[in-house]
Amino acid sequence: MQLEVGQVVEGVVTGITHFGAFVELPGGKTGLVHISEVADAYVKDIKDYLKERDNVKVKILSVDPKGKIGLSIKQANPNRPPGGRRPLGRESRMSFEDKLAKFMKDSDERLSDLRRNADSKRGGRGTGGREA
């Protein structure tokens, strides 16, 4: 089977390292799924997502002249939105001004809490009984 960039194929995980997973493709060739191409979320430990002998669908990202094949699991998902972005949540649909207002409100609340906490540790506002 001729492997071409952009093609989506099924493969079997044959090995796992700290930087990615090796996948055997149809025709016996092996490619590498880099850890950054396993999932849309941050992947700290690839073993949380894959194990040896897992059947996976991969997209061929590159085939270099030496025969190295770069693969992606996250880009092989056909339901994935364009650009690899996750579906937008409620906060992502907010306008910039709304996000800024929410940030300012949250920030003011946190700052007030910090000041209140610091004042209670000092015994309240003031100079500690001395006149300035």
C-alpha positions as CSV (number, residue, x, y, z in Angstrom):
1,M,0.0,0.0,0.0
2,Q,1.3,3.4,-1.0
3,L,1.3,5.9,1.9
4,E,0.6,9.5,1.1
5,V,0.6,12.7,3.1
6,G,-3.0,13.5,4.2
7,Q,-4.2,9.9,4.1
8,V,-6.0,8.5,7.1
9,V,-5.3,4.8,7.9
10,E,-5.7,2.3,10.7
11,G,-2.7,1.1,12.6
12,V,-1.6,-0.8,15.7
13,V,0.5,0.7,18.5
14,T,3.7,-1.3,18.7
15,G,5.7,0.8,21.1
16,I,5.4,3.7,23.5
17,T,8.2,6.1,24.5
18,H,8.1,9.4,26.6
19,F,8.0,11.4,23.3
20,G,5.4,9.4,21.4
21,A,4.1,6.1,20.1
22,F,5.2,3.9,17.2
23,V,2.4,2.7,15.0
24,E,2.6,-0.1,12.5
25,L,0.7,0.8,9.4
26,P,-0.8,-1.3,6.6
27,G,2.1,-2.7,4.5
28,G,4.3,-3.3,7.6
29,K,5.8,0.2,7.8
30,T,6.1,2.0,11.1
31,G,5.4,5.6,11.8
32,L,5.7,7.9,14.9
33,V,2.8,9.8,16.6
34,H,4.6,12.6,18.5
35,I,3.1,13.1,22.0
36,S,1.8,16.5,20.8
37,E,-0.3,14.8,18.2
38,V,-2.0,12.3,20.5
39,A,-4.8,14.5,21.8
40,D,-6.1,18.1,21.8
41,A,-5.5,18.3,25.5
42,Y,-2.0,18.5,27.1
43,V,-0.6,15.0,27.3
44,K,1.8,14.6,30.3
45,D,2.0,10.8,30.1
46,I,1.2,9.2,26.8
47,K,0.3,5.9,28.6
48,D,-2.8,7.7,29.9
49,Y,-4.1,7.7,26.3
50,L,-2.5,4.7,24.6
51,K,-1.2,1.2,25.3
52,E,0.6,-1.3,23.1
53,R,-1.6,-3.3,20.7
54,D,-4.2,-0.5,20.6
55,N,-5.9,-0.1,17.2
56,V,-5.7,3.6,16.2
57,K,-6.8,5.8,13.3
58,V,-3.9,8.0,12.2
59,K,-3.4,10.7,9.6
60,I,-0.1,10.7,7.7
61,L,1.6,14.1,8.3
62,S,4.9,13.5,6.6
63,V,7.0,10.9,4.8
64,D,10.7,11.9,4.5
65,P,13.2,10.5,2.0
66,K,14.7,8.3,4.6
67,G,11.4,6.6,5.2
68,K,10.4,8.3,8.5
69,I,6.7,8.7,8.8
70,G,5.1,11.4,10.9
71,L,1.6,10.6,12.2
72,S,-1.3,12.3,14.1
73,I,-4.1,10.7,16.0
74,K,-5.8,14.0,16.9
75,Q,-5.9,15.1,13.2
76,A,-7.4,11.8,12.1
77,N,-10.7,12.5,13.8
78,P,-13.2,13.5,11.0
79,N,-15.5,15.3,13.5
80,R,-12.7,17.6,14.5
81,P,-13.4,21.3,13.7
82,P,-11.2,23.1,11.2
83,G,-7.9,24.3,12.6
84,G,-7.9,21.6,15.3
85,R,-9.9,23.7,17.7
86,R,-12.3,22.3,20.2
87,P,-16.0,23.3,20.1
88,L,-16.5,26.7,21.6
89,G,-17.8,26.9,25.1
90,R,-20.0,29.6,26.5
91,E,-17.1,31.8,27.6
92,S,-15.4,31.5,24.2
93,R,-18.5,33.0,22.5
94,M,-18.4,36.1,24.7
95,S,-17.2,39.3,23.1
96,F,-13.8,40.7,24.1
97,E,-15.5,43.5,26.1
98,D,-17.6,40.9,28.0
99,K,-14.5,38.8,28.8
100,L,-12.6,41.9,29.9
101,A,-15.4,43.0,32.2
102,K,-15.6,39.5,33.7
103,F,-11.9,39.4,34.2
104,M,-11.9,42.9,35.9
105,K,-14.8,41.9,38.2
106,D,-13.1,38.6,39.2
107,S,-9.8,40.4,39.7
108,D,-11.4,43.0,41.9
109,E,-13.1,40.4,44.0
110,R,-9.8,38.5,44.5
111,L,-7.9,41.6,45.4
112,S,-10.5,42.6,48.0
113,D,-10.3,39.1,49.5
114,L,-6.5,39.4,49.7
115,R,-6.6,42.9,51.3
116,R,-9.2,41.7,53.8
117,N,-7.1,38.7,54.7
118,A,-3.9,40.8,55.1
119,D,-5.7,43.4,57.2
120,S,-7.1,40.8,59.6
121,K,-3.5,39.5,60.1
122,R,-2.3,43.0,60.9
123,G,-5.1,43.8,63.3
124,G,-7.0,46.1,61.0
125,R,-6.1,49.2,59.1
126,G,-4.1,52.0,60.6
127,T,-0.6,52.5,62.0
128,G,-0.8,50.2,65.0
129,G,-1.7,52.8,67.5
130,R,0.8,55.5,66.5
131,E,-0.1,58.8,65.1
132,A,1.5,59.6,61.8
